Amino acid sequence: MVLVSILVARKAGTDKSIGLTLEPANRVELGFLLIAGVVAFVIPASGQIHFGLGLALLAWFGFYLYKISHGSVEEPDLIGTAAALGDLPDGRRRVGVVGLFLVSGAVILLCAKPFADNLVAAGTELGINRFLLVQWLAPLASEAPEFIIATIFASRGKGTAAIATLISSKVNQWTLLIGSLPIAHLLGGGGFSLQLDSRQVEEVLLTATQTMMGVALILALRFQRSAACTLLALFVVQFPIFSTQGRLLLCGVYIAVAVVGLIVNRRHIAATLRAPFVGTAIRHSGHPHLEPDGPARSR
């Protein structure tokens, strides 16, 4: 997203060739992600996702929703379908949004299992490791909407909004998604602990260290071009790595870069940890043309 924003800025002739500057309010979401990312290391350390940890993560997600919903109101920049929904009266808009959620949830419920089964079957038939298919293709399909939205933001010169979207998505993954797993496991007849095998532990550790590296690099609310290139290069390096030693070595690289980032941005650590509790987040107003607290502000 940073690189896309830089290309767009160059074409527009603006001076944003070295990176993006996030808004102070973005520190709230960054703080939520930092704390959730630190807690995530409990999973590879214990080799399981306990029911209690799941409840704690869901509670943290609930507090995140509360914080966002009570943040400063900001006028959204709506286009297309979003603008059409925003132009509806309050009652019809709420019914429409709830209806969209229900329909999309029903579609996911009906398609998830057939998609997973056919994905594994296709991998077996083509001689492709089914773990790799589930690891890369399934998340690509499920996370495509947020990446598309973030890319649209970046291509329209709203790089800060694009990064904020991805940070919010990462918060959801480490809280709502991970927290739901042991609950689903228990409801499906399993115990209070969802046990992970060695490969799953490696993958969680890899993702956790990658998350901490990303957070450490933007603690100063400045996403430099060099940091974006580093993240992209290390992400690409993951693809040809198939051994345990290679994955652990990459985790070590992530941790090393994260430590350097934490040292460089050490004066921002305390503020980021406090932000979820004392900071003010940003939320969009309920109507695209009315701003109850004053004139609209653009990101």
N, C-alpha and C positions, 0 to 999 in steps of 0.2 A: 504494500500500500504506500509506503514511503517513497519507493522508487517511482511508482506510478504518479504520485503527487508531484515529485520533482520534475518528471517529464512534462506534466501538464503545466507546471509553473514556468518552465523554460519556454514552452510554446506561447504562453501568455505574456512572457517578458517580465515576470515578477521575480524578485530575488528570494527564492526559497530553494536554492540549489544544494544547500548543505543539510537540510533536514526539516523536521516539523516541530512546532512548539505546541504542546498540549495546553488546555485551559487549566487553571488552578482547581476547578471543580472536578476535573478528571482524576485528581489524587484520591478522591473517595473510592472510586472503583478500583484504582490501583492498589489501595490499601486492603480492600476486600480480597483482591487476588493474591497479594503478598501473604496475608495471613492464611488463606486457604491453601496456597502453595506450600507453605511451611508445614501445615498440618498433613498435607498429602504424603510427606516422607514417612509418616507412621505406617502407611500401607506397605511399602517395600520392606520396611524394617521389621514388621510383624508377619509379613507374608499372608495377610488376610485383610478383609474389609469387615470389621465387626459391626453388628447392628447398632451398637451405641455410637460408634463413629459416624455411621450413616445418619442417625438422628441429629447428631451435632452439626454435620454438614448441612442438613436440611434446615436446621434452625438458623444457621449462618446465612443461608440463602433467603430465608424468610426475613431476617433482619436487613439483608441487602435490598429486598423488595420494599420494605418499609422505608428505608433510608432514601431510595430513589423516588418513591411516591410522595415523599414529604420534602423533596428538594425544591430548589428555585425553579420557577416556571420559565421555560424558554419556548418561543414561537417556533414550531417546526416548519421546515421547508418541504411542503408536500407537492408531489407531481403524480400524474397518472391515476391509478386506482386508489392510492392513498389519499390523493386530493379529492377524489369523488366521494370516498367515505367521510372525509373530514368536512365536506360541505353539507352532509346530512344533518338533520336535527339531532339533538343529543340522544333521544330515545331510540330513534331508528339506527343511529350510528352504533350504539351499544349493542343493540340486537344483532346488527350486521357483523360486528367484530366477534361477538360470542358465537354466532352461527358459523363464521369462518373457522374459529378454533375447534368447534365441535366436528365440523366436516373434515378438517385436516387431521384431527385426532382419530376419527373413524377410519380414514383412508390409511393412516399409518398402522393402526391396529390390524386392519385387514391384510395389508401388504407386507408387513415386517417379516413374519415367519416365512411366507413363500419366497420373499426376496433372499433371505439368508440361506434357506435350503437350496434354492437354485444357484446361488452364488457358490456355495460349497460344491454342489454337483458339477457346475461348469468348470471349476478349478480342477476337480478330480479327473474330468474327461479330457481337459487340455493339458494335464500334467503340471499344473501350477500349484504351488504350495497354498493350501486353503487358509492358513494362518495369515499369509501375506495379503491374500485377497480380502479377508475380513478386516485386516489391519489398515489397509490403504483405500480399497474401493468403497467399502461400506461407509466410513467416515466422510469420504469425498461426496457421496450421494447425500448423506444426512446434513452435512455442514455447507453444502453448496449455496443455499440461500443467503446465509450470512456473508460468505465471501463475495457473492455477487453484489449484495447491497453495499458492502465496504468498497468494492471496486468501483461501483457507480459513484459513491461519494468522492472517492479519490479522483476519478476521471472528471468530475465536475468542480474540482478545485477545493473540495472539502476534506482534505487529508486528515485534519484533526478529528472530524466526525467518523472517518473510516477507522482510525486507530481506536477510538473510543468504542466503536461497535465491536471490534475484535476483542478488546479487553473485557467488555461485558459478556461476550460469548464465552470467553475463557473462565470467567467467574461462574457462569452457569454450569460449565462442564465439571469444574472441580467441586461444586457444591450440590446442585440438583441432580446431575447425572450420576456422579460417584455415590452420593448419599442414597439414591434410589436403589442401587444394585443390591445391597444386603437385605433391604426390605422386600424386593421382588424375589430374592433367593429364599427368604423365610416363607413368604406367601406361596411359593412354588413347592414347598415341602422340605426345604433345606433347613439347616440349623441357624443359629444366631450369628455365625461367622461364615463369610464367603471365602473359602480357601483358594489361594492363587498358586499356580504351578510356577516353576522357576522362570519360564519364558514370560509369563504374565508379570511377574515381579520385575524382570528386567525392563519390560516395556513401560510399566508405571514409573519406575525410577528414571528412565530416559525422559519421559514426558515431564516429570516433576522437576528434574534438573534443567530441562529446556525452559520451562515456565519461569523458574527462578532467575535464569540468565536473562530472559526477556525483561522481567520486572526490574532487575538490577540495572540494566542498561538505560531504562527510561525513568528512573527515580527522580531525576531532575526535571521531568516533564519536557524533555527535549529528546526527540528521536533523530539522532544523527544519521546521515547517509552511510557512514562507516559501520554503525551498529546494524543498520538494515542489511547491508551487504554481508556482514558477519553472520547474522541469523539465517539469511538465505543460503549462504555457502554451507553452513553446518547442517541445515535441513536437507540439502541435496546430498550431502555426504552419507546420510542415513541409508539411502536406497541400496547401495552395493554391499552394505554390511550385513552379514548373515550369522556371524559367530558371536558367542557370548562375550569373548574377550574384546571383540571390536565394539560391541554395544557398551560394555563397561568402560572402555577407553574413551568413547565419545561422551559418556556421562561425566568422566573426569574432566574432559575439555570444557563441557558446559559449566561444571562447578568452578573451574579455574577462571573462566571468563566472568561468571557471576560474582566471584570473590573480588576480582579486579573492579567490576562495576560497583559493588557495594563500597569498596574502599574509596573510589573516586567520588561517589555520590553519598558518602557516609552522613553528611549533614542533613540529608533529606530523609533518612531512614525513620527517625522518630516521628517526623511530621506525617509520613505515609502510614505508619502504624496507628497514629491517633486519628487520622482522617475519617475512617468509618464511624467513629464515635462522636467526633466534634466537628467534622467538616460538613460542608453543604454541597449536595449533589445537584445535578441538573435533570429536570424532567420536562417533557414536552407538554404544552397546554392541550386541553381537550378539544379546542376548536382552532382551525388553522388561521383564522382571521381575527380572533379576539384574544387579547392579552390582558388578564385581569390585574396584573401588578404593574402595568405601565407599558411603554413602547416595546415592541418586539426587538430581540437581539438575535443576530445571526451568528452561527458558529464560525 
